[in-house]
Amino acid sequence: MDYALRKDGWLDEYRSKQDVAVYAVEDGGELIAFSILAKTGAAEAEFRIALRPDRTGLGFGESITVLTLRTGFAAGLSRIHLIVRKNNHRGIRLYRRIGFREQGECRKDIQGMPVEFIVMAISREEFTCIHS
């Protein structure tokens, strides 16, 4: 979550963009996570999530992801996609369990270093079949 909150991190990057929804999650008055849906097409959006490191492994990531997807699909999105680091095995398992399917791979420079990612996506129909 540190990268997402720092100067030039996700919040700075998406704050000025149109068609972006940011959802914050608090527990006991403290920010523990946030998620982003940024439209990338007429009915498509990119999903991002940042969770405080001391809150991982407690089910928050799955709950927040499902709620964010449900909100996006209810608002008319038909497809939501994401990228996840290839070495983030916990995240990949989570996204597969939720219903995301692998679409390919990509490489991006993060803080000047190349990082390998898996591209994943889920449709409204796939989500509805699993989470209705």
C-alpha positions as CSV (number, residue, x, y, z in Angstrom):
1,M,0.0,0.0,0.0
2,D,3.0,2.3,0.5
3,Y,3.7,2.7,-3.2
4,A,0.0,3.5,-3.9
5,L,0.0,6.3,-1.3
6,R,3.4,7.9,-2.0
7,K,4.0,10.9,-4.2
8,D,3.4,9.9,-7.8
9,G,1.8,6.6,-6.6
10,W,-1.6,5.3,-7.7
11,L,-3.7,7.9,-5.9
12,D,-1.7,10.7,-7.4
13,E,-1.9,9.0,-10.8
14,Y,-5.6,8.5,-10.8
15,R,-6.7,11.5,-8.8
16,S,-6.8,13.8,-11.9
17,K,-8.3,11.2,-14.4
18,Q,-11.9,11.1,-15.4
19,D,-14.1,8.0,-15.1
20,V,-12.2,6.7,-12.0
21,A,-13.9,5.5,-8.8
22,V,-11.8,5.1,-5.6
23,Y,-13.2,3.1,-2.7
24,A,-11.6,3.4,0.7
25,V,-11.9,0.8,3.5
26,E,-11.5,1.8,7.1
27,D,-11.4,-0.3,10.2
28,G,-11.5,1.5,13.6
29,G,-11.1,4.8,11.9
30,E,-7.9,3.7,10.1
31,L,-7.4,3.3,6.4
32,I,-6.6,-0.3,5.8
33,A,-7.2,-0.6,2.0
34,F,-8.5,1.1,-1.1
35,S,-9.5,-0.1,-4.5
36,I,-9.8,1.7,-7.9
37,L,-11.9,1.1,-10.9
38,A,-10.6,3.2,-13.9
39,K,-12.6,3.0,-17.1
40,T,-10.6,1.9,-20.1
41,G,-13.5,1.7,-22.5
42,A,-17.2,2.2,-22.8
43,A,-18.0,-0.8,-20.5
44,E,-14.5,-1.8,-19.3
45,A,-12.4,-0.8,-16.4
46,E,-9.0,-1.6,-14.8
47,F,-9.1,-2.8,-11.2
48,R,-6.4,-2.0,-8.6
49,I,-6.3,-2.8,-4.9
50,A,-3.9,-1.8,-2.2
51,L,-4.1,-3.4,1.2
52,R,-2.1,-2.5,4.3
53,P,0.6,-5.2,4.8
54,D,-0.5,-6.0,8.3
55,R,-4.0,-6.8,7.0
56,T,-3.1,-9.4,4.4
57,G,-4.2,-13.0,4.9
58,L,-7.4,-12.0,6.8
59,G,-9.9,-12.1,4.0
60,F,-10.0,-8.3,3.4
61,G,-8.6,-8.5,-0.1
62,E,-11.2,-10.9,-1.3
63,S,-14.1,-9.0,0.3
64,I,-12.9,-5.7,-1.0
65,T,-12.3,-7.1,-4.5
66,V,-15.8,-8.8,-4.7
67,L,-17.5,-5.6,-3.4
68,T,-15.7,-3.4,-5.9
69,L,-16.4,-5.7,-8.8
70,R,-20.1,-6.0,-7.8
71,T,-20.3,-2.2,-7.7
72,G,-18.6,-1.9,-11.1
73,F,-20.8,-4.4,-12.8
74,A,-24.0,-2.9,-11.2
75,A,-22.9,0.4,-12.7
76,G,-22.9,-1.1,-16.2
77,L,-19.4,-2.4,-16.7
78,S,-19.2,-5.6,-18.7
79,R,-15.5,-6.5,-18.2
80,I,-13.0,-5.7,-15.6
81,H,-9.3,-6.4,-16.0
82,L,-6.1,-6.1,-13.9
83,I,-2.4,-6.8,-13.9
84,V,-0.7,-8.7,-11.1
85,R,3.0,-9.3,-10.6
86,K,4.0,-12.7,-11.7
87,N,5.7,-13.4,-8.3
88,N,2.5,-12.4,-6.4
89,H,1.3,-16.0,-6.1
90,R,-1.1,-15.2,-3.3
91,G,-2.8,-12.5,-5.4
92,I,-3.0,-14.7,-8.5
93,R,-4.7,-17.4,-6.4
94,L,-7.1,-14.9,-5.0
95,Y,-8.0,-13.5,-8.4
96,R,-8.5,-17.0,-9.9
97,R,-10.8,-17.9,-7.0
98,I,-12.9,-14.8,-7.6
99,G,-13.2,-15.8,-11.2
100,F,-10.5,-13.8,-13.1
101,R,-9.0,-15.6,-16.1
102,E,-5.5,-15.1,-17.4
103,Q,-5.3,-13.2,-20.6
104,G,-1.6,-12.9,-21.2
105,E,1.5,-11.2,-19.8
106,C,3.1,-7.8,-20.0
107,R,6.1,-6.0,-18.7
108,K,6.1,-2.5,-17.2
109,D,8.8,-0.3,-15.7
110,I,8.1,0.3,-12.0
111,Q,10.4,2.8,-10.4
112,G,12.9,2.4,-13.3
113,M,13.0,-1.4,-13.1
114,P,11.2,-3.9,-15.5
115,V,8.5,-6.0,-13.8
116,E,6.7,-8.9,-15.3
117,F,2.9,-9.0,-14.9
118,I,0.0,-11.4,-15.7
119,V,-3.0,-9.8,-17.3
120,M,-6.3,-11.1,-16.0
121,A,-10.0,-10.3,-16.7
122,I,-13.5,-11.2,-15.6
123,S,-16.8,-10.5,-17.4
124,R,-20.0,-9.6,-15.7
125,E,-21.5,-13.0,-16.7
126,E,-18.6,-14.9,-15.2
127,F,-18.8,-12.9,-12.0
128,T,-22.5,-13.3,-11.8
129,C,-22.3,-17.1,-12.2
130,I,-19.8,-17.4,-9.3
131,H,-21.1,-14.6,-7.0
132,S,-24.8,-14.5,-7.3
